[in-house]
Amino acid sequence: VQLQASGGGLVQAGGSLRLSCGASGSIFRLYDMGWYRQAPGKQRELVATITSGFRRTYADPVKGRFTISRDNAKKTVSLQMDSLKPEDTAVYYCNAVVNANGVTYWGQGTQVTVSS
């Protein structure tokens, strides 16, 4: 199983970016999917998650600005990021719980840089 993230880049404060992550390999079912981020010198932190039933949770710093979505048929999870702030600068990682064994897989990370 592999997760491939894309969509990062450089954007000015107040701008928007959309991250996407596709899953491939021996996947019978995708359970929870999510996005995490890690800023320089900080621990990786939760950004947003979405269950197979489309229940969403968001970290407080991104509520009202970020939207997580998924497409089960395409095996993708996306993160729409609006009203970006310099403090959103980080490497963003997608993850997914795959198949009944509950193993969590991670994507390779995509850099998001927000300039002030």
C-alpha positions as a Markdown table, in Angstrom:
| # | Residue | x | y | z |
|---|---|---|---|---|
| 1 | Val | 0.0 | 0.0 | 0.0 |
| 2 | Gln | 1.3 | 3.4 | -0.9 |
| 3 | Leu | 0.0 | 6.9 | -0.3 |
| 4 | Gln | 1.1 | 9.7 | -2.6 |
| 5 | Ala | 0.6 | 13.3 | -1.6 |
| 6 | Ser | 0.7 | 16.3 | -3.9 |
| 7 | Gly | -0.4 | 20.0 | -4.1 |
| 8 | Gly | 2.0 | 21.7 | -1.8 |
| 9 | Gly | 3.8 | 24.9 | -2.7 |
| 10 | Leu | 4.5 | 28.6 | -1.8 |
| 11 | Val | 1.6 | 30.9 | -1.3 |
| 12 | Gln | 1.1 | 34.3 | 0.3 |
| 13 | Ala | -0.8 | 34.8 | 3.5 |
| 14 | Gly | -4.5 | 34.8 | 2.8 |
| 15 | Gly | -4.2 | 32.5 | -0.2 |
| 16 | Ser | -5.4 | 29.0 | -0.8 |
| 17 | Leu | -3.9 | 25.6 | -1.6 |
| 18 | Arg | -5.4 | 22.2 | -2.1 |
| 19 | Leu | -3.6 | 19.1 | -1.1 |
| 20 | Ser | -4.5 | 15.7 | -2.5 |
| 21 | Cys | -3.4 | 12.2 | -1.5 |
| 22 | Gly | -4.1 | 9.0 | -3.5 |
| 23 | Ala | -3.8 | 5.5 | -2.1 |
| 24 | Ser | -2.8 | 2.5 | -4.2 |
| 25 | Gly | -1.9 | -1.2 | -3.7 |
| 26 | Ser | -3.8 | -4.0 | -2.1 |
| 27 | Ile | -6.6 | -2.0 | -0.7 |
| 28 | Phe | -9.9 | -3.7 | 0.1 |
| 29 | Arg | -11.2 | -0.9 | 2.3 |
| 30 | Leu | -10.1 | 2.5 | 3.5 |
| 31 | Tyr | -11.1 | 3.5 | 7.0 |
| 32 | Asp | -10.1 | 6.8 | 8.7 |
| 33 | Met | -8.0 | 9.1 | 6.6 |
| 34 | Gly | -6.3 | 12.3 | 7.6 |
| 35 | Trp | -3.8 | 15.0 | 7.3 |
| 36 | Tyr | -1.0 | 15.9 | 9.7 |
| 37 | Arg | 1.7 | 18.5 | 9.6 |
| 38 | Gln | 5.1 | 19.0 | 11.0 |
| 39 | Ala | 6.7 | 22.4 | 11.3 |
| 40 | Pro | 10.5 | 22.8 | 11.7 |
| 41 | Gly | 11.5 | 22.0 | 15.3 |
| 42 | Lys | 8.0 | 20.9 | 16.2 |
| 43 | Gln | 6.3 | 17.6 | 16.6 |
| 44 | Arg | 3.9 | 16.2 | 14.0 |
| 45 | Glu | 0.4 | 17.3 | 14.8 |
| 46 | Leu | -3.1 | 16.5 | 13.6 |
| 47 | Val | -4.7 | 18.8 | 11.1 |
| 48 | Ala | -7.9 | 17.0 | 10.1 |
| 49 | Thr | -9.4 | 13.5 | 9.9 |
| 50 | Ile | -12.4 | 12.0 | 8.1 |
| 51 | Thr | -14.0 | 8.6 | 8.7 |
| 52 | Ser | -15.3 | 6.2 | 6.1 |
| 53 | Gly | -18.7 | 7.6 | 7.0 |
| 54 | Phe | -17.5 | 11.2 | 6.3 |
| 55 | Arg | -17.4 | 12.4 | 9.9 |
| 56 | Arg | -14.8 | 15.1 | 10.1 |
| 57 | Thr | -12.7 | 16.5 | 12.9 |
| 58 | Tyr | -10.4 | 19.5 | 12.8 |
| 59 | Ala | -7.6 | 20.8 | 14.9 |
| 60 | Asp | -8.6 | 24.1 | 16.5 |
| 61 | Pro | -6.0 | 26.2 | 14.6 |
| 62 | Val | -7.5 | 25.3 | 11.2 |
| 63 | Lys | -11.2 | 25.2 | 12.0 |
| 64 | Gly | -13.2 | 27.3 | 9.6 |
| 65 | Arg | -10.3 | 27.6 | 7.2 |
| 66 | Phe | -9.5 | 24.0 | 6.1 |
| 67 | Thr | -11.9 | 21.4 | 4.7 |
| 68 | Ile | -11.1 | 17.7 | 4.5 |
| 69 | Ser | -12.9 | 15.5 | 1.9 |
| 70 | Arg | -12.5 | 12.0 | 0.5 |
| 71 | Asp | -13.5 | 10.0 | -2.5 |
| 72 | Asn | -13.8 | 6.4 | -1.6 |
| 73 | Ala | -14.1 | 5.2 | -5.2 |
| 74 | Lys | -10.9 | 7.0 | -6.2 |
| 75 | Lys | -9.2 | 6.2 | -2.9 |
| 76 | Thr | -8.3 | 9.8 | -2.3 |
| 77 | Val | -8.3 | 12.3 | 0.5 |
| 78 | Ser | -8.0 | 16.0 | 0.0 |
| 79 | Leu | -7.4 | 19.1 | 2.1 |
| 80 | Gln | -8.7 | 22.5 | 0.9 |
| 81 | Met | -6.8 | 25.2 | 2.8 |
| 82 | Asp | -8.1 | 28.7 | 2.7 |
| 83 | Ser | -7.1 | 31.9 | 4.5 |
| 84 | Leu | -3.6 | 30.5 | 4.9 |
| 85 | Lys | -1.4 | 32.0 | 7.6 |
| 86 | Pro | 2.4 | 31.9 | 8.0 |
| 87 | Glu | 2.0 | 29.6 | 11.0 |
| 88 | Asp | 0.5 | 27.0 | 8.6 |
| 89 | Thr | 3.9 | 26.5 | 7.1 |
| 90 | Ala | 4.9 | 22.9 | 7.5 |
| 91 | Val | 5.4 | 19.6 | 5.8 |
| 92 | Tyr | 1.9 | 18.0 | 5.4 |
| 93 | Tyr | 1.5 | 14.3 | 5.6 |
| 94 | Cys | -1.6 | 12.2 | 4.7 |
| 95 | Asn | -2.4 | 9.0 | 6.3 |
| 96 | Ala | -5.0 | 6.2 | 6.1 |
| 97 | Val | -6.0 | 3.2 | 8.0 |
| 98 | Val | -6.2 | 0.4 | 5.4 |
| 99 | Asn | -8.0 | -2.9 | 5.5 |
| 100 | Ala | -9.2 | -4.8 | 8.5 |
| 101 | Asn | -5.8 | -5.2 | 10.1 |
| 102 | Gly | -5.9 | -1.6 | 11.1 |
| 103 | Val | -2.4 | -0.7 | 9.8 |
| 104 | Thr | -1.9 | 3.1 | 9.3 |
| 105 | Tyr | 0.0 | 4.1 | 6.2 |
| 106 | Trp | 1.7 | 7.5 | 5.6 |
| 107 | Gly | 2.4 | 9.5 | 2.5 |
| 108 | Gln | 5.8 | 11.1 | 1.8 |
| 109 | Gly | 4.9 | 14.6 | 2.8 |
| 110 | Thr | 4.4 | 17.8 | 0.8 |
| 111 | Gln | 5.8 | 21.2 | 1.7 |
| 112 | Val | 3.5 | 24.1 | 2.3 |
| 113 | Thr | 5.1 | 27.5 | 2.8 |
| 114 | Val | 3.0 | 30.6 | 3.5 |
| 115 | Ser | 4.8 | 33.9 | 3.2 |
| 116 | Ser | 3.7 | 37.0 | 5.2 |
